[in-house]
């Protein structure tokens, strides 16, 4: 007789920075679900991320479908935080202009 498990463990872990990653990998939940939202099948996701067992990919997608609003809110928070950090970085460290880069290159060549 087949016995049903009392619980099924979800192959996701939160790291010290608050990012949810697929257990044993550096792949984030955001990444996997992002590709899933772009109509990647579990098999295609497994081809792209061969370190993640296909069964884990199905479990994560099942979790996403059962908790879509919560996962979407998590992804939106992460996206907003990434945008905020990028904008902050770009404000503090503006990209050099073409003229500045050429001047640096010229100074480097003269120093040799």
HELIX and SHEET records of a PDB file:
HELIX    1   1 UNK A   29  UNK A   37  1                                   9    
HELIX    2   2 UNK A   42  UNK A   48  1                                   7    
HELIX    3   3 UNK A   54  UNK A   66  1                                  13    
HELIX    4   4 UNK A   68  UNK A   92  1                                  25    
HELIX    5   5 UNK A   98  UNK A  111  1                                  14    
SHEET    1   A 2 UNK A  12  UNK A  14  0                                        
SHEET    2   A 2 UNK A  20  UNK A  22 -1                                        
END                                                                             
